[in-house]
């Protein structure tokens, strides 16, 4: 029988270190960007991004309306 207080299955709990955050964001994950349309309704779109120099570069597709 397992110990009810054993939470080792959860992995790391808490905040990432600065280096862990940089490593994670540098992996090239697919991002999601929420924007509002002309009528004020929100919608979410997938975007490519690059994290470098302490900031994000969001890469839109050609003719993306949200990038105007």
Secondary structure by P-SEA (a helix, b strand, c coil): cccccccccccccccccaaaaaaaaacccbbbbbbbccccbbbbbbbbbbbcccbbbbbbcccccccc
